[in-house]
Amino acid sequence: MHSRSEGSTAVLAEGVSKSFRVPKHQVHTLKERVLHPMRRSGIEEFEALRDVNFAVETGGFFGIVGRNGSGKSTLLKCLAGIYKSDSGLIRIDGRVSTFIELGVGFNPDLAARDNIAINGAILGLSRREARRRFDAVIDFAELRGFSDLKLKNYSSGMMVRLAFAVMIEIDADVLLIDEVLAVGDAAFQQKCFDEFEEIRRSGRTVLLVTHDMGAVRRFCDHGILLDKGRVLASGSSEEIGDRYLDINFAASEAAAADAGAEQPAGGGQPSLGTGDAEILGLQFEAASGGISGTLPNGAKVVATLEVHFPSRVEDPVFAFTLKNGAGTPLFSPSSSWELAHSGTFAAGETVQWRVSFDNILGPDRYSASAAVTRQGGAALCIREDLASVVVTRSAPTGTLVDIPFAQELVSPTETKQEVSR
Amino acid sequence: MTIQRSDLMIGREVTGPTAIGTDRHRFWNLTWTLAITEFKLRFFGSVLGYFWQLMRPLLLFAILYAVFVGILKSGGGEPMFGVALLLGIVVFQFFTDATSLAVKSLVANEGLIRKVDFPRAVIPTSCALQALFNFLLNLVPVAIFLFAAGGRISWGWLAIPPIIAMLLLFVTGLSLFLSALYVSFRDVDPIWAVVSQALFYGTPILYSLSVVSDKIGTRAAGLMLLNPLATAIQSLRHFVVSPEYESPSDVFGSWAGVLAPCLIASICFALGVWYFGRSASRIAEKL
């Protein structure tokens, strides 16, 4: 690796555009071409990337984030030289190595030794470099003694270790990585994460394509957010993280609206229960106002559950649960204890149950389910995935919740005296 | 993030995939590695790998020999027609091995092409190289049969390397062309199978060229020899098996006539390189 001055640019993309021509009527054979020589099949231009600009500093860890179909993988392939961009300029300083998949080109009928050699040749190493790399790969993968075993006899864990070692042990200056983190068990992912830290320290430049904001927050210092082929946001990983949650929320809200049009009752799931209560809606509002459906972390929030009673009900229990993106319930208030005698509701009456709380939830998209039950648990109405809400924060800590805390600095001399006493 | 003018000078420009790339060393290293690997797999993949590799042309030879020499008495007047027949089969097998492997090669290696940037022409070229390895091995039984039938090493054998070089040029060009064409038109594969079949009968393999000269005329024989495969087989028969097989220059009437099939082989190569080079940058997205 050559030494490069700090602050120089390692990867530069300027005005990169790429579109795919998708014929409406695909001509796949010469026969069709000959039979219909005059038919100009209508071609649809699909713009995968539109005027993408960014620069990555040498040694930077750069995230390319976007939802499925946002063009992030196309961008990576253009950077890697697998696709040719239609216009724009891409320049990369140093040797590039691309990892779109672990173990590309591995042949199960060959021993690890041969596979490492082939992989080296594919990546453009000379035979001498490949031989030098062999020991490093085997050591990293902890596969000493297995190097002459055919890959088809490897356990899946061994295979993944080998694939990852092959990827790491190439002396590249710029690494382009596409969601390879998604594979493997937790222990393996941890190993990948450790290795990323290592790469970051070694001064290599990394571009990581992902839709996992957690990985971006954890590793990347900068990044861009792609949506429909355009750069929607670029900047620090916190900034793009918040925008990412926003667009994800907008998308799920639009989907919910679609669902609502077909199903007037609203919400994602049909209601369960006896039907003696009818949940009309659940709304979250920050006390300070702001965008509906978006709650800043740290603010006071009021949740309002609106319930209609078609028939007379005595002392019902109201409850809702907030689950984060991973499906973990984090907050579940209920009226059963403090408001055990909620009163008697006549047939046709409508009531709002309000819960206010300090929003200490970490940034994520949350889904809310609500229920109205009788004392003792018989369900009157249960609505799963009734509402969805996004929590944002300017400086996330990466934790599930941000518990408020008080802190103070104590003079060490006093502490010492206390100990010596 | 501001982009400074000086940044535009950094590193190298990424312009997308190419056929051959800028680094020749890398191209050959990868082509060689892939061809050797596939070759090894074929040979050591099964217990009888080498045996089956040899049996393929030999079995075909046995059948054709029984039918054409035993029953139809074709080539009866030529010396060592059995050896000449086997030689023809082996040469033709080199041609079909390479091209039939190459046609689908880009699609078969889709996983690699869509995920790594490397010179695209490596794939069909390695197919041709792999077929060349097979060919050289298949020449071993040809030599055994030749010596058993009383053939001897002669100065004529010096013609073997240039003939193989011409064949390789022809076959590599076709491999490049067909593999790139198949990406856009998937019926190239069955079409090519028919064309190969036609070429097999249109090349003096089962019969000797003198039959064509005698029954139809020298002009027809000359026309047939424009096919580089026919010239290669006929030359090998003349120089290696027996001088009684007329040499292509005799048929053409002059030594310079042999340049015609060589030119055709070169044109095929140039066409393959040109068409592949034109398609290389978009192969990955068309797969």
Interface residues (C-beta under 8 A of the other chain):
Chain A: S8 T9 A10 L12 E14 F20 H28 T29 L30 K31 R33 N53 F54 A55 K77 C78 L79 A80 G81 I82 Y83 K84 S85 L89 I90 R91 I92 D93 G94 V96 T98 I100 E101 V104 G105 N107 D109 L110 D114 A117 I118 A121 I122 L123 G124 S126 R127 H222 S234 G235
Chain B: M1 I3 Q4 D7 L8 I10 G11 R12 E13 V14 T15 G16 P17 D23 H25 R26 N29 L30 T33 L34 T37 K40 L41 G45 G111 L112 I113 R114 K115 V116 D117 F118 F185 R186 D187 V188 I191 S281 R282 A284 E285
